[in-house]
């Protein structure tokens, strides 16, 4: 594992400790909003997929709604952030062109990860 991974864990855990002492639901709601925003960017124009992913995310969050252990909540939010990061940087949407039968990739700048993208 690289250093950036542990640095991300440290940043998230420190911010969650402060927020959870105020209200344990705020970090979860903030994460859910970030996840929804990422899903809206990822699944532009594909309402069915957006709806399915949104329902699955909501179901997973509601499974743990009665969790009171702050450490477990932090771990669940961290796992969710990793999933959100994957959706944002690794998932590329493709649309089939009706006239040619080929697929056109909808690549965003987040997908580049330091490489050059040619049109």
N, C-alpha and C positions, 0 to 999 in steps of 0.2 A: 504494500500500500504506500502511496506517496504522501508527502507531507501535507499537501493541499487537502486531502481527505480528512486528516486529523484536525487540521485548522478549521475546517467547516464544522466538524462535530463540536469543537470547542466554542465556536461563535454561536452556534444554535443553542447549545446547552446553557451558555451564559445568558443569552437573551431570554430563553424560556424560564430560567429560574426567577428572573425579575418579574416577568409577565405573569407567571403562575402564582406568585405570591399575592398578586392583586386579584386575579380571577382566572381559574383554571380553564375556562372555556374560550378566552380571548385568543390564545395561541392556536387553538384548533380552528376557530373561525377564520383567523387570518390565513392559516395554511389552506383552508378550503377555498377561500377567495383567490389566493395565488394559483391554486390548482385549476379552478374554473377559468381564470384568465389564460393560463397556458393551454387548456383544452380548447378554448375559443380560437386561439391563434393556430393551434395545430390542425383542427378539424374545420377550417373555414370552408363553407359550402357543402359540408357533409353532415347534415343535421342528424341523420340516423346514427352514425358512429359517435357523434358528440353526445347524443342523448344516452346511448348505451354506456359509454365511458362515465358520464356524469352520474348515472344511476348506480353503477358499480362502485364508484368512489364514495358516494353518499352511503351506500349499504355498508361498506367497510368502516367508515367513520362511525356510523350508528351502532355497529357491532360492539364498539368500545366506548360507548357514551357514558357508561357507569363506572369507568375506570377512574380511580382516585389517586393511584400511585404516580407521583410526579415523574419519577425516573422512567416508568413504563410509558407514560404519555409522551415524554421527550423522545424515547426510542421509536414510538409509533409515528410521531411527526417527522423524525429524521428519515425513517423509511419512506414516508410519503413524499418528502422532499427529494429523495433519490429517484423515486418514480416520476415525479414532476420534471426533474432534470432530464431524465431519459426521454420523456415525451417531448420536451422542448428541443433537445439537441440531436436525438437519434431517429426520430420518427419523421419520415418524409411522405407526404401525401402525393399520390399520382392520379391523374385523370386520363381516361382513354379518349383519344381524339377520334371523333366519329368518321371523319373523312379518310384518314390514313390507317386507322386501327392501331396506331402506336400510342404509347403512354407518354404523357408530359409530366415531369416531376415539378412539384411546387417547392423549390428549395429556398430557404430563408438564410439570412446571414448567420444565424445560430448554428446551422449545420456545418459550416466551413471548418470550425475548430482548427484554425491556423493553416488551412490549405487554400489553394486557389481554385475557384469555381469558374469554369469556362461556360459560356452560353452557347 
